[in-house]
Structures are given as C-alpha cells and as structure tokens.
Amino acid sequence: MGAVSRAIARQPTPASAPPRDHLLRIIASEYREMPGMRLTLVQFGRLWNLTATECEEIVRELIERGELSEDDEGRIGGRCDVM
C-alpha cells in the first residue's frame, strides 16, 4: 500500500470521527494560531463543516470556556482579538 493509500485509509469516517472535545481543542488552537481571525457564525460553520445547530453549540461552549468571544457585530474571534 502506497503512502497516499495509507493516508486515505486513515481519514476519519463518521464512525471514527474525532470526539467533540478534540474538535473543541482543534478550533481553539486554530484561533490561537491565527490572531485577528474573526468570523460570522455562518463562516465559522462553513469553515468547520458544522450544521447550524452544531455551530451554535460549539461557539457557545468555546465562549463559556473563555477560548473565544463574540464582538458587537456577532463575529467570533479569539478571546483577546474581540473588543
């Protein structure tokens, strides 16, 4: 099996998709690595391939954890990026 075949075989499937906590850590990490990134809820959902309900739940949880914040215009950014 070649390298590409092995990489494809390791791609997560719905049954082996990463747990929610892992996704939350990844999203928080991406915001830390990209200071100044601010997205609308729709953009956030599109970036992370989330349904509207999942998007709202994830954003709410990350805001409650202090990882993200929301500005007056509804854009979501890192906790230090939104003022």
Contacts in CASP RR format, 6 or more apart in sequence:
PFRMAT RR
TARGET T0000
AUTHOR 0000-0000-0000
METHOD contacts of the structure
MODEL  1
MGAVSRAIARQPTPASAPPRDHLLRIIASEYREMPGMRLTLVQFGRLWNL
TATECEEIVRELIERGELSEDDEGRIGGRCDVM
1 9 0 8 1.000
12 18 0 8 1.000
18 26 0 8 1.000
23 48 0 8 1.000
23 58 0 8 1.000
24 58 0 8 1.000
24 61 0 8 1.000
24 62 0 8 1.000
24 65 0 8 1.000
24 67 0 8 1.000
27 48 0 8 1.000
27 58 0 8 1.000
27 62 0 8 1.000
27 67 0 8 1.000
27 68 0 8 1.000
28 62 0 8 1.000
28 65 0 8 1.000
28 67 0 8 1.000
28 68 0 8 1.000
30 37 0 8 1.000
31 37 0 8 1.000
31 67 0 8 1.000
31 68 0 8 1.000
31 77 0 8 1.000
31 78 0 8 1.000
31 81 0 8 1.000
32 78 0 8 1.000
35 78 0 8 1.000
35 80 0 8 1.000
35 81 0 8 1.000
36 77 0 8 1.000
36 78 0 8 1.000
36 81 0 8 1.000
37 77 0 8 1.000
37 78 0 8 1.000
37 81 0 8 1.000
38 71 0 8 1.000
38 75 0 8 1.000
38 76 0 8 1.000
38 77 0 8 1.000
38 78 0 8 1.000
38 81 0 8 1.000
38 82 0 8 1.000
39 47 0 8 1.000
39 75 0 8 1.000
39 76 0 8 1.000
39 77 0 8 1.000
40 74 0 8 1.000
40 75 0 8 1.000
40 76 0 8 1.000
41 52 0 8 1.000
41 55 0 8 1.000
41 56 0 8 1.000
41 59 0 8 1.000
41 74 0 8 1.000
41 76 0 8 1.000
44 50 0 8 1.000
44 55 0 8 1.000
44 59 0 8 1.000
44 76 0 8 1.000
45 52 0 8 1.000
45 54 0 8 1.000
45 55 0 8 1.000
48 55 0 8 1.000
48 58 0 8 1.000
50 58 0 8 1.000
59 68 0 8 1.000
59 70 0 8 1.000
59 76 0 8 1.000
62 68 0 8 1.000
63 69 0 8 1.000
63 70 0 8 1.000
63 76 0 8 1.000
66 79 0 8 1.000
67 78 0 8 1.000
67 79 0 8 1.000
68 76 0 8 1.000
68 77 0 8 1.000
68 78 0 8 1.000
68 79 0 8 1.000
69 76 0 8 1.000
69 77 0 8 1.000
69 78 0 8 1.000
69 79 0 8 1.000
69 81 0 8 1.000
69 82 0 8 1.000
70 76 0 8 1.000
70 77 0 8 1.000
70 82 0 8 1.000
71 77 0 8 1.000
71 82 0 8 1.000
71 83 0 8 1.000
75 82 0 8 1.000
76 82 0 8 1.000
END
